[in-house]
Amino acid sequence: MAPSRTQISSKAALPFRTANKEKRRSFHVKQKKARDAIRRDERFRRRREEDRNPRLREERQARNVPITLDKKRVWDEVNADEEDALGLSVDVARLKRQKTAEEQDGAESGASGEEERSDEEDHADDDDVDSMLDEDEDASDGSEIELSSSKQKEPPKPQQPRRAASPSGSTASTRLDLTPENLATKFPTLFTPHAEPKVLITTSINSTLHAQASILTTLFPNSSYVRRSVHRYGHKYSVREISKFASNRGFSTLVVLNEDLKRPSGLTVVHLPEGPTFHFSIKNWIEGAKLPGHGNPTNHFPELILNNFRTPLGLLTAHLFRTMFPPRPELEGRTVVTLHNQRDYIFVRRHRYIFRDKRATEKSVVDTDGKPMKDVEDIRTGLQELGPRFTLKLRRVDRGIQRSSGQEWEWKAGDEKVRTRFQL
C-alpha cells in the first residue's frame, strides 16, 4: 500500500507522484535501463537472424534509407527554349537523357513506318498481278482488301513518354559537356579559357585580411596579391578600374576578398576582360595551420574536382572555377582541390592524397550501388588536408563589369521560397 502522502499520477512514466527527488531519479534510471535492455535484446536478436539469412539485412537497409532534402529535391518543368534560363532549377543531364530517348523512339517509329509502307507496296503489287490473272472476282473480296489495307495504313499510336529517372546522389561528378549552347553564346570568354590562367587577388579598401589573401595565393596557381590600402586623400580605385589594369597586364581573373569584423565575409570573382562578375559569401573560414594533422602546400598545379553542379547556373559557376586553374595538373604533387556543391553551398577543400594497401580492419571502396568496386578491392586512399577550408554561397551574377555593383544582374538570390528547390 502506497504511503498516504503519495498520489496516483496521470503521467505514464510515473505510477505515483512523490515529493522525494531521489526516489523519482532512481525510478527514472531503472526505467531507462529497462528500456535500453529491451532495445539491446531486440538488436542482438535481429543481428542473429540476419547472420543466418543475409537477405533480411539487405531488405532492412533498403527500407531504412533516410529521406533528406536532397532526396526531396524538386525540378522545374521547362520547354526546350528555356533550358538555359539561369533562374530555373533544371537537371541538364536528365533533359539530355529525355531527348536521347525521344530521338530513339522517333527513329524506331520511323523505321517501323517504312517497313509498313514497304509491306503495303508489296501487297499492292500482288493485288495488281492477281487482278490481271483473274478479273471476275467478287466485289466483296475487293472490299475486304480495301479494309485490310486501310487498317494497315493507320498511323502508329504515339507512345507514352517514359518516366524520368530518379536524380543521382549528391556525389555525382559535373558534366561540363552538357552545358547549353545559349550559355556559351551569352558568355563566350568564360567558355574559352586561357591556356595559362593568371589570377590577381586583392581586398576591399583598407582591409586587414592580408594574411588570408596571401593564403589564397597558395590555393590559386599563378596568382599575385596586391594590397588595396590607400591614403585618406588618395584616389580609391574601383573594381572596374582594377579590372582594366589587370586585363592590360595579362590577368584572366580578378578576385576581391571582402571583410566583415576582420573576418572573410565575401568573395567577388571577375572574369576578365568583359565579365561576368560572381558574388559569393564566405562562411566557416579555417586556415590550414589550425586544422588538426594538416600538411604544408607545395607549388604544384593541383587537380580540380567539380562535384554536383547540375543546373545551367551550376554549370556556369563550374566553368568559372575551371578557368581559374591550369588545365594540366602536375600529378607528382598529389594535390587535389575539391569544390563540392550540396544544397547550393559550395564546400572548398584541398588535400594531398596517397595510395596504399587496405588494412585488414578496413572495408573496400564501394561505388554508388553500395557494392565494392572492381580491381581496387585491396587499395585505399589516404588524405591529408592542406587548407584553407571554407564554404561559398552564390549570391549574384552581374552582367559584365559595372561601375556600381548590382545595377544589371543576370541572376540574383533571395527568391527561393521552397526548401527543396536548389539553384546549382
Summary of the structure (lengths in Angstrom):
residues: 424
radius of gyration: 33.2
end to end distance: 67.6
largest distance: 118.3
contacts: 1077
relative contact order: 0.11
helix: 35%
strand: 21%
